[in-house]
Amino acid sequence: MPVAADPNVFYSRFNRIIAALFATVAALSALSLFLLPTASNRWLVVPALFVILFVWEMLWRPDLRVSDTAVTIRNPLRTIVVPWAALVHVDTKFALTLYTPGRKFAVYCAPAPGRSLTSAGRRKTTDPVPYLTGAPRPGDLPGSESGEAAQLVRARWDALQRSGRVNGGLAAQTPVSIVWAWGRAGALAAGAAASVVTILLS
């Protein structure tokens, strides 16, 4: 099985649709407020701009990147890089979750489906889910966000193992990189505080 050289990128289509809707409403609100003749009302542009920043960070930006070297999880306010040698298990109970020795990392953009979606998904397919035996977890169902993301991870992991490019037994010695976005966290905190002050003083 050939191993893709470029990273596969997965993101939540639903989250991005919601983010686009909220950002559009906020942008139109900001424009209309800025064009108002009353100067004091223009400060209400601040909360509208904060909404755009918030939905970008929480809904639009998060994604999962699967490359030949690692799985990169871009969650809100932090990025986690899990080398293949550190990975020991992939689960989808509540969301796609990557396990390393003594730690686990949930993928924000790949939640498991709710009960209604799970029932609908099971009615639509009777095909077995690859890499699984027995009854599949709801989060592994084809068409679910967690299932699609898990498939990307498992398929690449399996291909790399078969090709001998991932050495077993090194998980405990392989570090996982976690980078916190302190700058964006500060911007969100400042935006939230400024929005509250603006609303209270308006």
Buried (B, 14 or more C-beta within 10 A) or exposed (E): EEBEEEBBEBBBEEBBEBBEEBBEBBBEBBEEBEEEEEEEEBBBBBBBBBBBBBBBBBBBBBBBBBBBBBBBBBBBBBBBBBBBBBBBEBBBEEBBBBBBEEEEBBBBBBBBBEEEBBEEBEEEEEEEBEBEEEEBBBBBBBEBBBBBBBBBBBBBBBBBEEEEEBEEEEBEEBEBEBEEBEEBBEBBEEBBEBBEEBEEEE
